Amino acid sequence: WEMASGRRVCTLRRRPAPGSDARLGMVTSVAFESAGSATRVLVGGEDGSVCLWDTRSTGKPLASCAPHTEPVLAIAVLPRLGMALTGSADRR
């Protein structure tokens, strides 16, 4: 959402890969990172996955991984280091 106007900027849809029977479940954490004109969003899921999105292009995530076996409960972005940290119920 664009806060000043209340206009929706984009909708990010988490979908499993074609042919997959994965059930991605709900979003459990979100973190934003702005670099120049790009705004990227990290989304953590109930399934333990993390997806990186560019808000200018909502077709597919830029990157995704599944570092956890339990829901992602926290995400922190460290722009100076070019890293993000995730925390999960699996304690990894």
Phi, psi and chi 1 to 4 in degrees:
 res  aa     phi    psi   chi1   chi2   chi3   chi4
   1 TRP       -  141.8  -63.0   92.5      -      -
   2 GLU   -88.6  115.3 -176.1  179.3   75.1      -
   3 MET   -62.2  -41.8  -60.1  -58.1  -76.2      -
   4 ALA   -64.4  -41.2      -      -      -      -
   5 SER  -100.9  -17.0   68.1      -      -      -
   6 GLY    78.2   12.0      -      -      -      -
   7 ARG   -85.1  136.3 -179.1  179.1   66.4   88.3
   8 ARG   -71.8  128.5 -179.5  175.1   28.5 -162.8
   9 VAL   -89.7  -43.1  175.6      -      -      -
  10 CYS  -161.2  163.7   67.8      -      -      -
  11 THR  -125.6  124.2  -59.4      -      -      -
  12 LEU   -98.8  122.8  -53.3  175.9      -      -
  13 ARG  -111.9  118.5  -59.7 -166.4 -169.6  -74.0
  14 ARG   -85.1  118.3  -63.9 -178.2   69.3 -139.9
  15 ARG  -129.3  143.6  -66.3 -173.3 -179.8  114.0
  16 PRO   -69.2  159.3   17.9  -23.0      -      -
  17 ALA   -61.9  150.5      -      -      -      -
  18 PRO   -54.3  134.1  -23.7   32.0      -      -
  19 GLY    85.0   -6.8      -      -      -      -
  20 SER   -86.8  145.9  169.7      -      -      -
  21 ASP  -101.6   16.8   61.2   -4.6      -      -
  22 ALA   -62.8  144.4      -      -      -      -
  23 ARG  -115.7  109.0 -176.0  170.1  167.9 -118.9
  24 LEU   -75.6  -27.4  -63.0  176.1      -      -
  25 GLY    73.0 -164.3      -      -      -      -
  26 MET   -86.8  159.6   71.9  175.1  120.4      -
  27 VAL   -77.1  130.9  170.5      -      -      -
  28 THR  -114.9  -11.7   55.0      -      -      -
  29 SER  -159.7  151.4   53.8      -      -      -
  30 VAL  -144.0  141.0  176.3      -      -      -
  31 ALA  -140.7  144.8      -      -      -      -
  32 PHE  -111.5  148.4  -64.6   89.4      -      -
  33 GLU  -141.4  126.7 -171.0 -114.2  -26.4      -
  34 SER  -111.5  131.5  -68.2      -      -      -
  35 ALA  -137.7  106.2      -      -      -      -
  36 GLY    64.1 -126.2      -      -      -      -
  37 SER   -89.9   -6.7   63.5      -      -      -
  38 ALA   -90.0  138.6      -      -      -      -
  39 THR  -122.8  121.3  -61.0      -      -      -
  40 ARG  -112.3  150.6  -64.9 -178.0  -72.9 -164.6
  41 VAL  -126.8  130.3  180.0      -      -      -
  42 LEU  -100.4  129.5  -84.8  166.5      -      -
  43 VAL  -121.2  123.3  177.6      -      -      -
  44 GLY  -100.8  143.4      -      -      -      -
  45 GLY  -118.5  165.6      -      -      -      -
  46 GLU   -59.9  -27.6  176.4 -179.0   37.4      -
  47 ASP   -85.8    1.1   62.7  -18.6      -      -
  48 GLY    91.3    4.1      -      -      -      -
  49 SER   -91.1  159.7   69.2      -      -      -
  50 VAL  -132.3  130.4  178.9      -      -      -
  51 CYS  -122.7  139.8  -64.4      -      -      -
  52 LEU  -107.0  125.2  175.3   65.4      -      -
  53 TRP  -120.4  145.7  -61.5   84.7      -      -
  54 ASP   -99.0  123.9 -177.9  -25.9      -      -
  55 THR   -66.6  -14.5   58.9      -      -      -
  56 ARG   -80.1  -18.6  -63.3  171.2  -60.6  175.4
  57 SER  -137.1  106.4  171.3      -      -      -
  58 THR  -102.1    8.2   61.2      -      -      -
  59 GLY   -64.7  -48.6      -      -      -      -
  60 LYS  -142.5  153.3  -72.8 -164.9 -120.4  179.7
  61 PRO   -65.7  150.1    1.1    0.2      -      -
  62 LEU   -68.3  -35.8  -62.7  172.4      -      -
  63 ALA  -157.6  155.3      -      -      -      -
  64 SER  -152.4  155.4   62.5      -      -      -
  65 CYS  -155.7  166.8   61.2      -      -      -
  66 ALA  -128.1   75.9      -      -      -      -
  67 PRO   -78.6   -7.8   30.5  -35.0      -      -
  68 HIS  -126.1  157.3  -61.4  -71.7      -      -
  69 THR  -103.1   -6.3   57.5      -      -      -
  70 GLU  -127.3  172.2  -65.6  -70.2  -31.4      -
  71 PRO   -55.9  142.0  -26.9   35.2      -      -
  72 VAL   -79.7  118.0  177.6      -      -      -
  73 LEU  -100.7  -19.7  -57.9  174.6      -      -
  74 ALA  -151.5  145.7      -      -      -      -
  75 ILE  -136.8  133.0  -60.7  174.7      -      -
  76 ALA  -125.9  133.2      -      -      -      -
  77 VAL  -101.9  131.1  176.0      -      -      -
  78 LEU  -116.0   83.5  -52.9  165.5      -      -
  79 PRO   -61.1  -36.5    4.3   -6.1      -      -
  80 ARG   -64.1  -29.3  -73.6 -172.3  170.7  167.6
  81 LEU   -95.9   -9.5  -61.5  176.5      -      -
  82 GLY    67.8   34.2      -      -      -      -
  83 MET  -133.3  165.0  -61.5  175.3   70.8      -
  84 ALA  -135.7  149.1      -      -      -      -
  85 LEU  -116.3  144.0  -57.3  172.9      -      -
  86 THR  -124.9  150.6   60.1      -      -      -
  87 GLY  -126.8  143.1      -      -      -      -
  88 SER  -139.8  163.8  170.5      -      -      -
  89 ALA   -66.1  -16.2      -      -      -      -
  90 ASP   -83.5   -2.5   66.0    7.6      -      -
  91 ARG    63.7   25.2  -61.8 -178.0 -177.5 -177.5
  92 ARG   -94.9      -  -71.1 -165.2 -152.0  177.0
